[in-house]
């Protein structure tokens, strides 16, 4: 598939880097900017796949590391691939597993060959190489696959950042060599830009990855504890050096504000556990702010979570009832709050895309900030 057919920019905002795009996958077209709900172990936690699809999600993210350890790629392959295994008919992006090795393993050793680590489940030892990561993703049969990289911690000395970024580049070259021999028709492969918090290393990493001709480019190693201003400056240092005709994916980010600002800087794709994880902890996103349902002020509050929301939860249940479920430990609460938070995120993205389509992105952005303080006051 030619790259000009894979991704096309439909409209650009003249006052920022924001762009409306069309990404073609073998399981349908995805309009960008897009948020991908996270199905870590082959499930968007607490919500059936048909409900996720009903919320207008066109693509989800699954995690290579977790599925590699359990149930194992062989099981998923025998089931006919991850789509059949989890009953999800639309597109799936799988990450490489590199971030989870970085964040979950008590023991890890970064080698030229790959990364040696112990499973967080049972302590068993594994070696994840660039080739093995792609082999696992091939067994999962995902539609977009991401090469293995080294997630650089924050803070990190410049010399070490430079060394690890170079290793990411060499792993990317090895991944491409494997890919040339095992390419699947219609499947896309993304490279990952690293470079830590060094602008020149970010720029050099982007240029190096672009020279390798990936189908898309992920921006990795951000949202690892750095200040928001630094994260945005690293995006600004990276995006201008990525090609216009390829999708740009900011990994693991973030809040609606983070997404809005990254879109304004030219990013197209996002994933984050916030809407689902926060739901399980009782925190909800609404047009009037973010709040925790356990709070006593909601004990006799018979309004919906968000008067402006038309999700299943808001159409059928009150804050008082949802607070009761949360304090009672009823499992239904996880479903109801997750449905609401995912609806909020996916509608936010749909409204953002509409603003780009209609040439109103700056108005959309300004209104978001103008209403911020008012939202917090009107919960």
Secondary structure, DSSP 8 states (H G I E B T S, - for coil): --HHHHEEEEEE-TTSS-EEEEEEETTEEEEESEEEEEETTSS-TTS-HHHHHHTT--EEEE-HHHHHHTT-HHHHHHTTSHHHHHT--SEEEE--SHHHHHHH-SSEEE-SS-EEEE-TTT--EEEE-HHHHHHHHHHHT-SEEE-------SS--HHHHHHHHHHHHHHHHHHHHHHHHH--TT-EEEEEE--TT-HHHHHHHHHHHHTT--SEEEE-S-SSS--HHHHHHHHHHHHTTS-TTSEEEETT---HHHHHHHHHTT--EEE-SHHHHHHHTTEEEETTEEEETTSGGGTT--S-S-TT--SHHHHH--HHHHHHHHHHT-THHHHHHHHHHHHHHHHHHHHHHHHHHTT-HHHHHHHHHHTHHHHHH--
